[in-house]
Amino acid sequence: MDDTGEPGPPVTADGLLDAAEHAFLNAEFDLVRPLLQHIRHTFGTPDAEEAAVRYTVLRAALAARVGNWSEAVRRCPDSDLNLAATGVVHALAVSTLRRLEEEGGRHTEFGTAALAIVLWAYLLDEDDPGDFRALLTGRRGAAVPDELWEEARLQLLGRITDLLHALDVRAGRDALAAWETAWEAERAILAVFLSDAGPHGLIPLDDAARHLVSHDRGHALLDAYTARHPDPATWTADSSDHRACADALAQALAERGHGRVQAGEWSEALADFSTVARLGHALGTENRAAVLRAGNNVGRSRTGRDYSPITRIQGLELAHALLPEDGSLAAELTAELVRQGQKAFDNDPRQSRNRFARALVVSPHHRDARSGLDDHLRADLRRALDGVQPQEKIRAEAVRGLLRRDPDCASARRWLRDRNAEWAVAAASGRHMAAARSAVRHVIQYDGGEGPCGEELVSSVLVDLLVNEAWFSGAEGTRAGWERRVDLLGTAVGIAGPARDHLREEYEAAVLDLAEYLETTASPSDVIELFLRDLMRTGVSVRFDQTVKAAYLRRARTREKEGDLGGARRDRVCAKQIGGDLPDQGLLFGSTPRIRRRHHDFGQETLF
């Protein structure tokens, strides 16, 4: 009913919503909730965008008045605040700010902070989309002068900023998670999605990073990000951990890099620009100029007092990696590497070698770098030939390269000769005769031979190599040495022609030496197994046959003690067959005569 008592216009949802807003603005709060309930029961929750916004903001404001902050946060904001009554938004914003200030921050929940940030950013926007200034004018009953309005607006902005900053400090939040950052970002674009922020901040990490960079707070971004990820070497664009902030980080690093160049912090600036490149950003003209300037100055000063070769090399490496096409940086890096390689040649050969090798990678045809490496190789060859350094540490291809550059290098020629001799012996021992003969040809070549090598010469040299190695193997005085001596001499006998018949006697003597060594250091079965390998036939050496016979008899006695009478009987039969025509006692002095048996077969192939 209107004031005259006559029936009023039909009741509508919009009319009830207008009445609810009017009652709220007039502080008639006992009427607001029944009106909203009537709307919901009669017309349902509003679907139209404008009505829905007005309805939810009113519900949120009422919830805030009675301390139901979970309800207030859940309902507002979720749409364009321009559609709601500015007075209701202001009332809700005031309640929210007071909530943040209560009891020294005990109730500073993320949702409440987000609500305060969104509402006040809307009310204090420079464009005044909700006509907040008109609301205040109406309440004052007089217009607000421009100077007073701007001063009051800035003062309120500062108060809110100080409050949020204090809460951040108290909670230990960094710039990426700070409520102050969210507040600034929301004021800047009025489009930050606070509800999607997750557990680490009010706004998404990438939004926070972009805001900090765009507002000249790159140092704050880098400080916060470094605290979270202490190793900048892991900051790469293809990493899921850093992809979101890659653009903002690269911009902040580039800005800091320029500042460090201006301050003469060359190494630090190059490190920043290197991280920019790892984050997937190509260096522009200004950045490239800064890298070049830092590279030219890193590690040295105008007076020369602060010259640091390690710092200079490291810095030039970074600059060269960033500007690989710049010839001046490559030349500077090569020169420094060679200079330090020469200085460390005697006291730190490993570092010196690495310096020269790196210089050759940077400048493949640099004479001094190649000369330095060659000098190291010559020193290695001398030590290897003198037995001071293992030959395995030297690569044959490197030595061949040195010999191509210096055909008169005697140590290279000798080393290659010795290595090919080793390969020839190893190949011949493994019955790889083609490979052995090929290695022998190289031996002849490095010994100074010229022209093609005949097969007779190759065979003769290979036999000499085998015999020489056999002599060294026997000198070891071990079973393995004696075994290898027999194997090498046996191979040499198979290769040698009639002119080297004396090798057969050396070979048989080696077999006898091995048998006697096994007789004194091993079991009788070891001697018998050597005999059964048919390395030397019975009847060739009386001493060998006696040694084998004695081994059979010893094993027979052992088997008798162990109760193996059958085995003992077989061993005695074998011993008797071997010793059938042997003299009772060998010669005490002089060589042992050979006994050639033409008609007797002792069954050496079948003995066991």
HELIX and SHEET records of a PDB file:
HELIX    1   1 ALA A   13  LEU A   25  1                                  13    
HELIX    2   2 PHE A   29  PHE A   43  1                                  15    
HELIX    3   3 GLU A   49  ARG A   65  1                                  17    
HELIX    4   4 TRP A   69  ARG A   75  1                                   7    
HELIX    5   5 LEU A   81  LEU A   83  5                                   3    
HELIX    6   6 THR A   86  GLU A  101  1                                  16    
HELIX    7   7 GLU A  102  GLY A  105  5                                   4    
HELIX    8   8 PHE A  110  LEU A  123  1                                  14    
HELIX    9   9 PHE A  132  ARG A  140  1                                   9    
HELIX   10  10 ASP A  146  ALA A  171  1                                  26    
HELIX   11  11 TRP A  179  ILE A  189  1                                  11    
HELIX   12  12 LEU A  194  ASP A  196  5                                   3    
HELIX   13  13 LEU A  205  SER A  214  1                                  10    
HELIX   14  14 GLY A  218  ARG A  228  1                                  11    
HELIX   15  15 PRO A  232  THR A  234  5                                   3    
HELIX   16  16 ALA A  246  GLN A  262  1                                  17    
HELIX   17  17 TRP A  266  ARG A  278  1                                  13    
HELIX   18  18 THR A  285  ASN A  297  1                                  13    
HELIX   19  19 PRO A  309  LEU A  322  1                                  14    
HELIX   20  20 GLY A  327  LYS A  343  1                                  17    
HELIX   21  21 PRO A  349  VAL A  362  1                                  14    
HELIX   22  22 ARG A  367  LEU A  385  1                                  19    
HELIX   23  23 GLN A  391  LYS A  393  5                                   3    
HELIX   24  24 ALA A  396  ARG A  405  1                                  10    
HELIX   25  25 ALA A  410  SER A  429  1                                  20    
HELIX   26  26 MET A  433  TYR A  446  1                                  14    
HELIX   27  27 GLU A  455  GLY A  474  1                                  20    
HELIX   28  28 ARG A  479  ILE A  495  1                                  17    
HELIX   29  29 PRO A  498  ARG A  500  5                                   3    
HELIX   30  30 HIS A  502  THR A  521  1                                  20    
HELIX   31  31 PRO A  524  LEU A  532  1                                   9    
HELIX   32  32 VAL A  542  GLU A  562  1                                  21    
HELIX   33  33 LEU A  565  ILE A  578  1                                  14    
END                                                                             
